[in-house]
Amino acid sequence: MTAGVGTVIDAVYVVAVLAFILGLKAMSSPETARRGIAYAGAAMLAAVVATFFSPGLSNFALIALGVIVGGGIGWYWARVVKMTAMPQMVAVFNGMGGGAAAAIAGVVLLSSLSNPADAGLSVAGAVIGSISIAGSVVAFLKLQGWMRQRPIVYPARQPINLTVLGVGVAFGVYAVVRVDTLFLLPFFVLLLVYGVLLTLPIGGADMPVVISLFNALTGIAVALDGFALVNGPLGDAGYAMVIAGVLVGAAGSLLTILMARAMNRSIGNVVFGAFGAVEETGVTMQGSMKPIEPDDAAVLMAYANQVIIAPGYGMAVAQAQQKVKELADLLEAKGVAVKFAIHPVAGRMPGHMNVLLAEAGISYDKLFDRDEINPEFATTDVVLVIGANDVVNPAARRVGSPLQGMPILDVDQAKNVLVIKRGQGKGFAGIENDLFYKENCRMLYGDAQQVVGKLVQALKRS
């Protein structure tokens, strides 16, 4: 009977893996993303249920309690979280995955230190999982605004970080060599400290890449734990963890690379560069920032042939997407073509802007990525920039600028540019925005929701 049950469990795991793959594929398109999430969720549920029937499994009550409590908290948080806070939730949930991987590795180490192969894999999984959960917590605190979002740097941070990492790993290796669980405590503590120290110097602008990186690390940690479990009584579950971990690790790694390329920076520069810690100095801007009244801006847009709206995280913070939808509808009612220009890192996570706008009822066919929309700016009458800064900064074309080479939205090439901005401060990168000083640019100062509301009212009167 045990063999028959094992065969059924293996079959469920295979089907679950296929569903995971289909889910990932469906998530690549906004139109099918909801279906992909449903596939992946159903696959995870099936895998969890199948694991309960694994031979040799015990402590069913504790496992069921964990599933109920964790599932309940996850369901409730997902129901009540605001779309603007979605990056924070992703960071926390990803950290939970890393923490679970580290905890599993700890259990394996406590029971299998005498097996060098399994212990070695568990040490690697514990290292990566611990870094992931600690770093994800810091990412959450920065995104939530409970910690300074700009890079937090300190003297000799790289030597200090490497020392903490090296000593921590040494404790883990020594625990395996000496078969002594006493050294596991400083091992885990130092790895958690390293995760915090690694993330502190990373600024808010780089959080999309960091969240994706920690997601990849969590997948790798889960896969390593799976390898360590393969030879144990829960070998079938180990194989499932390997496959699921590899899928998550591969998808997260690819996304991390793509996000770093979107900023024309290496992953190493994002993680270790403390980008934006020091603001750019010694650059004298030509011209001045020129304000414009909402009534005049509304008239300019009303008589345009095409308006392109370029949203940024400032729009999300102000929760202005509903007002933006109303603005777009009014413009289209007046015969103005409206499109949206989406930069890959305009929000705090991949696809954030797309989801926010879709939530407001804006059709996906009006959303265009950077490469699609850039050729249209030169023939566009008006571009409305809402809460975006670094991703529209022409300084990326200036030799010697910290942003040099970063692919941007070429909004400065439009005939007229309107920028909604809370004040005259710099972006997350700490770099003055050349766009704001150009002759074709006018500034609308204030909260994005309030300013767009004034534009809506002005359009209704025109």
N, C-alpha and C positions, 0 to 999 in steps of 0.2 A: 504493500500500500504506500509505503514511504516513497518508493521509486516512482509510483504513479503520480503522487502528489508533486514530487519534484519536477516531473515532466510538465505537468500543468502549470506550475509556477514559472518554469523556464519559458513556456509558450506565452504566458501573460507578459513576462518581461520583454520578450521579443516584440510583441504587438505594441507594448508601451514605448519601446525605443523607436519603432516606426512612426508612431503617433507624435513623438517628440520631434522627429525629423520633419514630418509634415507640418507640424505647428511652427517650427522655425522658418520653414519655407513660406508659410502663409503670412508670418509676421513681417516679411520683407515689403509688403504692400499695404498702404493704409486701408484699401478696400477690403482686404482679407485678414487684417490683423486680428479682429475680434474672433474670427473663426480659428485662427492659429492659437490664440490664448485658450480657447475652449478645448482644442485638441490636446494641448500640453497639460491643461488642468485635469482632463479626464484620464490622460496617461499616468499622471502622477498619482491620482486617486487609485487607479487600478494597481499600480506597482505597490503602493502602501498596503492595500487590502491583501494582495498576494503574499506580501512579506509576513503577514500574521500567520500564514499557514506553513511557513518554513519549518522543517524538522529541527528540533533542538531549541526553538525559540521559547523563551520563558518571560516572566514578569509582564504578562498581557495587560494587567490592570494599569500598571505604570505607563506602559506604552500607549494604551488607549487614552489615559488621562492627558498625556502629552499631546496626542493628536487633537483631542477635543479642546484643550486650553489654547494650544498654538493656532489651530484652525479657527477657533472662535475669535481670537484677537486679530488674526489676519483678515478674516471676513469683515469684522466690525471696522477696522482701520481703513480697509479698502473702500468701504461704503461711505465713510464720513470724510475721508481726506479730500481737500480741495485740489483741483487740478494744478494750481500754482505750487502746491506743496508736494507734488508727485516725485520730484527728484529726491527730496528728503526721505520719502517713504521707500523709494528704490534703494537708497543708500543703507537704510536700516535693515530692510529685508535681505539685502545682499550680505550685510555684516552678519546677520543671523545664520546665513548659510555657511559663511566662513567660520563662525563660532562653533556651529554644529560639527563641521569637519575637524576643527581642532579638538573638540571634545571626544569625538570618535577616535581620533589618533591617540589622545591621552589614555582612553580605556584600553586600546590595543597595546600601548606601551606598558601599561601597568600589568597586563596579563601575558605579554609576549616578549619581554626584554631578553629572554634567553634565546630567542630566535632572531639572529642578526638580520636576516632578509626582511621579515615582516617589521621588525623594529626600525630598520633603516628607512623603509617606505613611510612608516608612521611618523618618524622624526621629520621627514620632508613635508608630509601633509600637515603636521602640527605647525611647522615654521610658516608655511604659506597661509594656512587658515587663521593663525593668530595675528599675522600682519594684516590680513583682510578684515577681520572683525574690528581690530583697533583703529585701522585707517578709516574704515567705513563710519565708525562712531564720530571721528573728528570731522569727516566730510559732512555728516548730518548736522553737527553743531555749527559748522560754517554756513551751510545752506540755510539752516533755520534762523541764522542771525544771532545765535547764542554765543558765538565766538567770532573774533575779528576775521573778516573774509579775506583781507589782504594777507599775503605771505607773512608768517611769523618766523623770523630768522634769529639766529644766535651765533656767537663767535665759534669758529671751528666746528660747525655743525656736521660736516661730512665725516671728519675723523671721529667725532663723538658717535655719530650714527653707526659707522662701520665697526667701531669698538663694541657698542652694545649688541649689534647683530652677531659679530664674531664670537664674543664671549657667550652669548645665548646659545648659539649653535654648538659651541664647544661643550656646554653643559649637557646638551642632548646627546651628543656623540659619546661623552664620557659616561653618561647613564647607561648607554647600550653596551659599551666596552666593559664597564665594571658590573653590569647587571644590578644596578642600584637605583631604585626609584626615588631616592632622596634628592637626586640632582634634577629631577623633572620639574620641581617647583620653581627654582631660579630660571630654568630653561623657558618655561611658559611666561613667567613674569617679564623677563628681558625681551622676549619676542613681542609681547604686547606693547612694551615701552617703545620698541623700535617702530612698530606700526604707527604709534602716535607721533614720534619724532619725524618719521618719513612724511607724514601728511601735513604737519604744521606749516612747512614752508610753501605749500601749494596754495595758490590763490583761487578765489571764487571763479575766475574766468576759465580756469583749467579743470573745474570739477566734472564737466562731461567726460573728459578723457579719464580722469581718476576713477569715477564710478564704473566706467566700462572696464578699466584695468583690474579693479578689485573684483568685479564680476568674473573676469577671466581667471583670476587667481583662486577664487572660490571653487570654480569648476575643476581646476587642476588639483586642488587639495582634496576634493571629493573623489577624483579618479585615483589619486595615490592611496587614499584610505581604502578604496574598493580593492585595489591590488593586494593590500595587506590582509583584507578579509577573505580573499578567494580561497585560501587554504584552510580556513576555519570552518566551524559548523554552519555558518551562514554564507557559504560560498556563492550560492545563487544570487543573493543580495549584493555580494561583492562585485559580481560581473555587471549587474545592473548599475551599480554606482560608477564603475569604470566607464561604461558607455555614456551614461548621463553626464558625468563629469567631463569627459572628453568633448562632448557636444557643446556644453556650456563654455568650457575653456577655449575651444576653437572659435565659437561665435563671438565670445567676448574679446578674444585676441584680435580677430579681424576687425571688429568694430573699433577697438582701441587704435589700431593702425590707421584706419580711415579717418577717425576724428583728429588724430595728430596731423595727418596730411592736410586736413581742412584748415589747420592753423599754420601749415608749413613749418612744423617743428618736430623734432624727434621725440620719442617717448621718454628718453633719458632727460631731455631738456625740460619736459613737462614735469617729470617726477623730481628731478634733482636741481632744476635751474632757478627755483624761487622767482619765477617770472612775475614782474610787477611789484617786487618788494621795494625797489627804488624807482621813483618817478623820473621821467626823462627831463633833463635840464639842458640849458645852453642853446635851446632852439627858439628863435624869435619868429613868431607868426606874423605874416603879412596881412594887413587888413584888420577887421574887427567883426565881432558877432553882431548881427543885425536882427533885431526883434521885428515881429510882425503881429498885427492884431488878428484874432480869430475870424472876424468878419471879412477882412481882406484876403486871408488865406482861403476861406470858403469860396469867395468869388473866383479866385485863381483856379481852384479845383473844378468849380462848376462849369467853367468855360474851356476846360481842357478836353482833348480828344481821348487821352489815356492817363490814368493815375495809377502808379505802382506804390503799394504800401509795403514798407520794410519794417516788420515788427522785431523787437528785441525783448530782453528779459524785463526791461522797465514796463512794458505793456503787461507782462504777466503779473508783476508785483502790484501794479495798480488795478489789476483785474478789469482791464478796459476792453476785453475782446468783444463783449456784447455791444458796446458803443461803437466799436470798429465795424462790426457787422452792420449796424444801423447806418453808419456813415457810408459804407460801400453800397448799401441798397439805395440810399438817396442819390448818390452819384450815378448809379446805373439807371435810375428812373429819369435822370436828366440826360441820358444818352452817352454818359462817360464810360469808357471801358475801364474796368478795375481788375488789377492783378495783384498778387501778393508775392514778394520776393523773400524766400526763406534761406537764410545762411545755416549751414550744418551745425554751427555752435552758437546760434543766436540765443538759445535757451540754456537750461542747466542740464539737459540730457538730450540724447538724439531723438528727434521727432517731437520735442516738447512744443515748439511753436505750432506744428501741424495739428497736434491734438487739441491745443487750446483754441485754435481757430475753428476746427471742426466741431468742437463742443458748442461754439457759438452759432453754428449752423452755416458756416462758410464752406462751400463745396470744395472738395479736393481738387477739382479740375481748374480751380483758380489759384492754386498754390504751385509755385515754380521754384525749383532749386537754383542755386547760384549760376551754374553753367547754362541753364535754360534761359534765365532772365537777363543775364548780363548784356547780351547783344542788343536788347531792347531799350536800355536806358538812354542811349544817345538820341533816340527818336521819341522819347516820352516827354510830355509837357510838364508833368508834376510828379515828384516822388515825395511821399510822406513817410518820414522815418519816425517810428514810435518807440522810444526807449532803447534804441540800439546805439552803440558807440564804436567799439573797436572793429566790429565786422563791417563798418562802412567808412573806415578811416583811410583816406588816400595816402597817409603816411607810409602805408605798406609798400608804396612804390618809391619811397624816398630812400636813397642809399644811406646807410648808417642808422636808420631808424630801427628800434627793437622789433617793430612789426614788419620789417623789410621781407618781402616775399610771401607774406600771408595772403592767400586768396580772399578777396573781399567782394562785397556787392558794389558795383561801379556806379553808385547813385550820383556821384558828383558829375557824371557826364550828362545828366538830364538837363533840360532847359531851366527848370526851377526845382529847388529842393526845400522842403519844409521839414523842420526837425522839432519834434516834441521832446522836451528835456526838462527835468526838474530844476536844474541850475546850470552853472557854468563849469562844473567839476569835470575831471578827467574820467576815463573809463577804468575798468579793472586793471588794465595793463599799465596805468599811470602815465599814459602818453597823450599829449595834446592832440585833438582831432583837427586835422587840416581842413576837413569838410566845412566845419562851422565858420570858417573865416573866408570862404570863397564868395565871390560876387553873386553867384546864383543861389545862395543859401540864405534862408531866413529862419529865425528861431521862435518857437512857441513855448514859452516857459510855463511850467506848472505840472501838476499831477496829470498823468496821461488820460485817466478816465474823465477828469473834469475838463481838460482841454478838448478832447474829442467830443465831449458833450456840447461844448460851446460851438464847435465846428458844425455839429448836427443841427443845432438851433439856428445857426446862421444860414445853413443851406436851406432849411425849411422856410426861412424868410425871403430867400433870394428867388 
